[in-house]
Structure formats: structure tokens, C-alpha cells
Amino acid sequence: QVQLVESGGGLVQAGDSLRLSCAASGRTDSSFAMGWFRQQPGKEREFVAAITWSLGRTSYADSVTGRFTISRDNAKKTMYLQMNSLKPEDTAVYYCAARRYGGYSRLAVANEYDYWGQGTQVTVSS
């Protein structure tokens, strides 16, 4: 089992920055990949970014490319999402997720992730 705990959400203004953290515990290893997803009310959960645990290979949604940066600290078993130039449309509940790596093209597929955190709210005011 893997447990994930997100932190770092909050209320900010458009143009501001936030950094989300996701601390992992349990049976994780170098074969894992981790990702960030977000969900707005009434909408499906959407992919934001993902990173492979071993090589640190990253993938981003087009909507956040150039503004968000995903990273990980293997020693701390923690993943981060640095969010810059935030927009009101970034408002959502952000979830971190983990899975065994199944290929780069599968990193954005939410239903292939086995473990999920409880979510953290990010609200961006205009």
C-alpha cells in the first residue's frame, strides 16, 4: 500500500504562485510514477503533470506548460508542483496520485493510477 498526503493549497490572486507538496509513504520504489490531477466542480478529473520516480522524466498538460513545474525529492519521497502565473481557471481541487510506471504515454491517464491523496483546494481570485 501507498499513502499520499497533499499540502500547500490555498487562496491566492491571479498572477501569484503556490507550491503543492505530496508526501508518499509505504511501498514505493523506483518503478513508480507520480502525477498531479485537478478537478473542478461538475467536471471530470484532468491531468496536470507527472514525473517518473527513477529518471525524473516529466509530462505536462498543455494548459500548464511553461507555468507549472513538477519535481521530486527521492530521499524525502515527496513530489512538488510549483505553480506560477496562476489564473482563475486553475481553481480546482488538486490531487496527487501514484502508479507503477506503464509507459510515458500513459502518464496522463487518471484511471491507471492506483493510489490517490485526499486533495487540496487551490483557489485563484481575479
Beta strands, then each sheet from edge to edge (+ up, - down):
strand 1: 2-7
strand 2: 10-13
strand 3: 18-26
strand 4: 32-39
strand 5: 46-52
strand 6: 58-60
strand 7: 68-73
strand 8: 78-83
strand 9: 92-100
strand 10: 115-116
strand 11: 120-125
sheet 1: 1+ 3- 8+ 7-
sheet 2: 2+ 11+ 9- 4+ 5- 6+
sheet 3: 2+ 11+ 9- 10+
end
